[in-house]
C-alpha cells in the first residue's frame, strides 16, 4: 500500500511539473508577402470620392505588429484610361485618393508598384439594392432565445446579383460577414439576417450590404468558410492562404495577398428594443 501511494504521488508530481514547463515552438517563417487591401466602397448617398488602399506584409505567427509598406506607387484607371492617383499619407502605409469617380458597371484596373514589382488587378463596380427595413425577433437562433435581426431588400429581377453582408456589434471586437447570391430569390424581397445571444435592449448594431462581382463572391465564400463567419474582417490572416485577383506582372511566383474589389453599399443602424 505504501508503495502504491508513493507511485501515485510520484506520477502526480510529474504531471503537475510538466504542466508548468514552457514549450518553445519553432515555426518556419516564410518570406513576407505583400498584402494589398484595396476595397473601393461607394456608400449610397455619398460622392465616393475619397478611397483608401492599405499596404502591409505578412509576418510571423507570434508577432503582434503588422509591418506597413511605404514608398509604393498606387493608382487606379477606369475603362476610359482616366487615372486616379493614391498618394501615401505620411508614410503610414495608407494610400488615399480624394478625387475618385465611382460609376456602376464601370471596369477599373489597380496598379501597385513596390520594391521593383508591379501588381495589377481588374474588377467591376457593382450596385446594391437599398435596405428597405429592419425587423427584430426575440425568439431566434437554435435555442429560440437569441435576438435575431433581419434586414430586408428587394433583389433586382433583371440580372444576377451577388452580395456581401456585414453586421457590426457594439459588444464584440469582431464583425459578422457572409455572402449570398440571388439564385433562389431572383427579383423577390429577401433579407440578410444575424442572431446573437449577447445582444440586449439599447445595443446599436450597424448593418451593411455590399453589391459584389461573381468572382469576389467566390473569393469571399472560400475565405469566410475557412475563417468562420465571426472574423475581424475579410483581410485578417486565415489559417490557409487564399489567393485573390491581384497578379504580380514582374514575378508571378512572388504573388500578393488580398483582393481588389469595388462595391456600392448601403448601411443602416438599428437599436435593439
N, C-alpha and C positions, 0 to 999 in steps of 0.2 A: 504494500500500500504506500509506504514511504517513497519507494522508487517511482511509483505511478504518479504521485503528487509532484515529485521532483521533475519528472519528464514533462508533465503538463505545464508546470511553471517555466521550465526551460524553453519550450516551444512558444509559449505565450510571450515571453520576453523577446524572443526572436521576431515574432510577428509585429510587436509594437515598435521595436527598434528599427525594423525595415521600413515601417511607415514613415519614420522621421528622416530617412535618408533622402538627400537631394539627388535627383536623377538628371544628369545633363544629356539632352537630346541633340545629337549632332545632325542637323538638317543640311542637305545640299542646297546651296544658293545659286540659282541660275542668274545669268547676266540680266541686269534690269532692262525692261522693255518700256517703250513709250506708251503712255495711256492717254488717249485723246477723248475728252468728254465734250463732244460737240453737239449739244442738244439745243436746236433752234426752236423756240416755243413762242407762238403768236397767240397771246391771250385775247379772247374776244373782247372787243371794246377798246383795245389799246392800239397804238401805232405799230408796235413790234419793232421799232427802230433800234432799240438797244438790245444787243445779244452778247452773250459771254461764252467763250470757249476756254476750257481749262486743260492744261498740260501737266502731267505728273509722270512718274515712273513707278514700276513695281518695286517692291523692297522685300526684305527678309520677313519671315513669318512673325517673329517676335518684336520687330521694330515698331515703335509707336508713332514715328513721324513719317509722313508720306513725302518723298522728295518732289519738289516742283521743278519744272523745266522752264528756264528763262532763255531769252535771246532768240526765240524762234520767229519765223515769218509766217503769219497766218492770214489767209484771205479766202473769200467765197465768191464764185462767179455764178450768174444765172445763165439761162439759155441764150440771152442776147449779148453775152460776154460783158455784162456790167459787173464791175469788180467792187466788192465790199471788203475793206481792209479791217483787220482786227489787231491794232497795235497793243503791245503789252502794257499793263497798268503797273507801274512802279516795281518792276522785277518781281511780280507776285505769282507768276505762272498763270495769271488770268489775262486773257486777250479779249478786248472789248471793242465792239463796233457800235457806233451811235447813229448810223445812217442806213441801217439795213432796210430793205424793202420786201416784205413778205407778200407773195402772190400765190393764191390757191392753185394747185396743179402745176406750178412752175418747177422746173428742174434746176437744181443747184449743185455745184461741184466745189468741194472743200479741198484746199491745198495747205499743207503744213510742211515747212522746210526747217529741219532741225538737225544740227550736228552732221551735216553733209548728206542727209537723207531727205527724200521728198515723198510725202504721204498724200494720197488723194482718195476721195470717196464721192460718189454721186447719189443723190436722193431727191425725192419729190415731196413738196409741201402738201400735206393732206388736210382736208377740212374735218370738222367735227360737228355733230348735231348738238344744239344747245340743251342744257339741263332744264327741264320744264318744271319739275317739282321734286321735293324730298319728303319721304314719309318715314315714320318711325314705328317699329313694332317692338313690344316688350316681351314677346314670347319666342324669340328667335334662337338660332343655334341648335346644336344637337340635344341639349338639355331642355330646351324650351324656356330657359330663364335668362338668356342673353338679350341685350338691346341690339336690334337689327335696324340698319339704315338702308333705305332704297332710294336711289337717285334715278329718276325717270328721264327718258329722252325718246324721240321718235326717229328711228333709223330711216334714212333716205331709201326709197324703193327702186331708184333708177341706177344704182351702182353697188358694187361690192365694197363694204366698209370694214375697217379693222380698227380696234380701239385699245387704248391703254388706260386703265383706271387706277387712280391713286387716292388713298384715304390717309389723312394725317390726323393723329390723335393728340390731345393735349397731355395725356398721361403716359406717353410712350416716346422713347427716343427714335424708334423705327417707324416706318410707314408701311402701309399695305398696298402692294402692287399686284395687278393681274391683267391679263389681256383677253380679248374676246373678238370673234368675227361674226358677221351677221348672217351666216349661212342658214340658221334656223329661225331667224326673226326678220328677214328682209322686208323692209317697208313698214314694220309694225312698231308700236310703242313697247319699249323694253326698259329694264333698269339694271344698273350696277348695284351691288349690294355688299355690305360688310356687317359683321356682328362681333361684339366684344363683351365679355363678362365683366370687365372693369369699368365700362362706361357708366357714368352717373349723371343725374339731373344737374344741369348747369354747365356740363362739359361742352366745349365747342370743337367740332371737327371740321376739317376742310376737305371737300371732295373736288377732284379734278379729273375731267375726261379729256383724253388726247385722241385726235384723229391720226392714225399712223399708216404707213405703207404695209403691203403684204410681207415684204422681206424683213422690215423691222418687227412686225408681229411674230414672224418665225423666230427671229433672234431673241426677242423678249420672252417668248413662250419657253424656249430652252433655258434661258437664264433664270427665270422665275422658278421653273421646275427644279433646277439644280439647287438654287439658294433657298427655296421656300418662299412663301408669299410674304412673310413678315421680315423684310430686309430693310436696311437703312437707305437703300437706293439701288437703282439698276446698275450702277457702276461700282458698287462695293465688291471687294475681291471674293469671287465664288470659289468653291472647293475644286473646281476644274476650269481649265482655260476654255473660254468661248470666243471664237473669232468673230469679229464684226465685219463691216463692209469697207474698212479702211485698208488700202493697199500701199505698200512701200514700193514705189516705182524704181527706186535706186537699187534696192537689195530685197527681193521678195522673201528671203528667209528671215530677215530682220523685221518681222511684221509688228504692227502696233496693236494694242488692245483698245477697246472702246467702240463707239459707233457714231456715225454722223446721221442725225435724224432731224426732220423738220415737221412740226405739228401745229395745227391750230388747236387751241384748248379752251375749255370752259370750266370755271371754278365757282363753287358756292360754299358758303359756310353755314353750318347748321348747329343750333344749340339744343342739346339733349333735354327733353321735357320730363 
